């Protein structure tokens, strides 16, 4: 995992979110809440204003892949 996470670290962020919130379905999380959850991750060091819908969607999909693996 990179020493500092950025909005472009979708796969690493997805893994961390799956570990931190194992019971949450990522597809039920609003992007505003997802943004807040990412900003609160240890090691996240990017500017809050640097996110956009595409980056949040990539994070959500990476988290969803982890979620699916953990559910099966």
C-alpha positions as CSV (number, residue, x, y, z in Angstrom):
1,X,0.0,0.0,0.0
2,X,1.3,3.5,-0.8
3,X,2.5,5.4,2.2
4,X,0.0,8.2,1.4
5,X,-3.3,7.6,-0.1
6,X,-4.8,9.9,-2.7
7,X,-8.0,10.0,-4.7
8,X,-6.3,7.9,-7.3
9,X,-5.6,5.1,-4.9
10,X,-9.0,3.5,-5.5
11,X,-8.1,-0.1,-5.0
12,X,-6.2,0.5,-1.7
13,X,-9.0,2.8,-0.4
14,X,-11.6,0.1,-1.4
15,X,-9.7,-2.5,0.7
16,X,-9.4,-0.2,3.7
17,X,-13.1,0.8,3.5
18,X,-14.1,-2.9,3.3
19,X,-12.0,-3.6,6.4
20,X,-13.3,-0.6,8.3
21,X,-17.0,-1.1,7.3
22,X,-17.5,-4.8,6.6
23,X,-21.3,-4.7,7.1
24,X,-22.0,-1.7,4.8
25,X,-23.1,-2.2,1.2
26,X,-20.9,0.3,-0.7
27,X,-23.7,0.8,-3.3
28,X,-25.9,2.1,-0.6
29,X,-23.5,4.9,0.4
30,X,-24.0,8.4,-0.9
31,X,-21.0,10.0,-2.5
32,X,-21.1,12.8,0.1
33,X,-20.8,10.2,2.9
34,X,-18.1,8.2,0.9
35,X,-16.1,11.4,0.5
36,X,-16.2,11.9,4.3
37,X,-15.3,8.2,4.9
38,X,-12.3,8.5,2.6
39,X,-11.1,11.7,4.2
40,X,-11.1,10.0,7.6
41,X,-9.0,7.1,6.6
42,X,-5.5,6.9,8.2
43,X,-2.9,7.6,5.6
44,X,-5.2,9.6,3.3
45,X,-3.3,12.7,2.4
46,X,-5.0,14.3,-0.6
47,X,-6.9,17.6,-0.9
48,X,-10.6,17.3,-0.2
49,X,-11.3,19.4,-3.3
50,X,-9.4,17.1,-5.6
51,X,-12.1,14.5,-5.6
52,X,-14.8,14.2,-8.3
53,X,-17.6,11.9,-9.2
54,X,-15.4,9.6,-11.3
55,X,-12.8,9.1,-8.6
56,X,-15.5,8.5,-6.0
57,X,-17.2,6.0,-8.3
58,X,-13.9,4.2,-8.8
59,X,-13.4,4.0,-5.1
60,X,-17.0,2.7,-4.6
61,X,-16.5,0.0,-7.2
62,X,-13.2,-1.1,-5.7
63,X,-14.9,-1.3,-2.3
64,X,-17.9,-3.2,-3.8
65,X,-15.5,-5.8,-5.3
66,X,-14.0,-6.3,-1.8
67,X,-17.5,-6.4,-0.3
68,X,-18.7,-9.1,-2.7
69,X,-15.7,-11.3,-2.0
70,X,-16.3,-11.0,1.8
71,X,-20.0,-11.8,1.4
72,X,-19.5,-15.0,-0.5
